[in-house]
Amino acid sequence: MSSNLRSLLPFYAVILLWGLGSGMLTPVLPLYVRSLGFTIDEWGYLVMVYAVSTFLFEWAWGALSDRVDRRFIIAAGLLSGAAVVPIYTLRVSITVFYVLQFLRGALFIMVGPAVKTLVSDMNSGGIGLSMGMYSSVRRLGSVLGPIAGTLVAQALSYESALHLYSVIYVIGAATTLIFIRGAPASSERADSSSLIQDCRTLFSTTTIVILFAIPVIVHMGRAVIGSYLPIYALEVVGTSTVGVGALFSIGNVAGFLTTPVFGWISDRYSRATVVLTCFSLSSVAMFSLSLARTNVQLALLLMIFTVCFSPLTPLLLAMLTDATPPGLLGTSMGIYSTFENLGIVFTPPLYSLIWKVYSPSIIFVFSAITQVFGILLVFYARKRLR
């Protein structure tokens, strides 16, 4: 086994565990909250609090990952998730739930920028393919996580599933600290003035500004799938608890298999063209979800949507890596992720309002319309994003 492969295997094992835990929480947490009697409005506000917290802090963790060993940030983020989530099982008041959501967002979000930057540091074979492989390995965890989490929830309890989530992240943190070797040294960017200058440098580049804006649209779509589709499947379509987990697993299988292919293609042809294609097809698939009336229809349409939608983030990250000056990639990834979170901050109350005033299915129609703005933004900037 080559030394490069030996260094990559533990890293991708951590990404797999990260995706496994996140995949478990995606269907389990909203269903658990609903089982406690929370209204759809209250759940929407809980999602918004989490998103606000990530919006406020992720850029800072990204900047820090340019200054210290990225492994420590990854391990600390995983441990924070492992520590906070079990407190949800104490069935505390809704006020404490809001506090927990804020803490989980502020601390756990440090994992993302550090992992994405480390993917770039370890890149081999093309950044598009590397980002695609990262996305697929994380998605493999998301294939296994929903079905595992809902099986445990149905066989034992929602609380047991949340405790299993914590165990997985403790293992992930230990793997990061013990087995990942050769992490790049910090970049010696330590003072506050350099941080301000780093941000000015990034925002002075039109290409990077455009790449910061696009994920706002992307994550408006992701918020519908991650936060509302589990409740929609359970309460509108009539899917069982385990069926909700299987639904997400089926969808994630499709994304797992196809995302590296799109990344490989983007290394050889125009990334902007591939992004435009994915955006257009995912918008159509999102609209089609509003027409699903059976479990089979919902699973098939979610699979089609995931195939088209999943490559967007790794492709945009590859573009960002190409455009970012040396030594600023952690900061750039953190700011990019902050804009992702901005797309989630204001959408939950809006989607909850649409759910109540019109009908649950209309949230998919509205989200499909917002994706059109992403298409227009990429099309406008196409020459710059080649």
HELIX and SHEET records of a PDB file:
HELIX    1   1 SER A    3  SER A   35  1                                  33    
HELIX    2   2 ILE A   40  LEU A   64  1                                  25    
HELIX    3   3 ARG A   70  TYR A   88  1                                  19    
HELIX    4   4 ILE A   94  PHE A  108  1                                  15    
HELIX    5   5 VAL A  111  ASP A  121  1                                  11    
HELIX    6   6 ILE A  127  ALA A  155  1                                  29    
HELIX    7   7 TYR A  158  PHE A  179  1                                  22    
HELIX    8   8 SER A  192  PHE A  203  1                                  12    
HELIX    9   9 THR A  206  ALA A  223  1                                  18    
HELIX   10  10 VAL A  224  TYR A  228  3                                   5    
HELIX   11  11 LEU A  229  TYR A  232  1                                   4    
HELIX   12  12 ALA A  233  VAL A  237  3                                   5    
HELIX   13  13 THR A  241  ARG A  268  1                                  28    
HELIX   14  14 ARG A  271  LEU A  289  1                                  19    
HELIX   15  15 ASN A  295  PHE A  309  1                                  15    
HELIX   16  16 LEU A  312  ALA A  323  1                                  12    
HELIX   17  17 LEU A  329  VAL A  345  1                                  17    
HELIX   18  18 THR A  347  VAL A  357  1                                  11    
HELIX   19  19 ILE A  362  TYR A  380  1                                  19    
END                                                                             
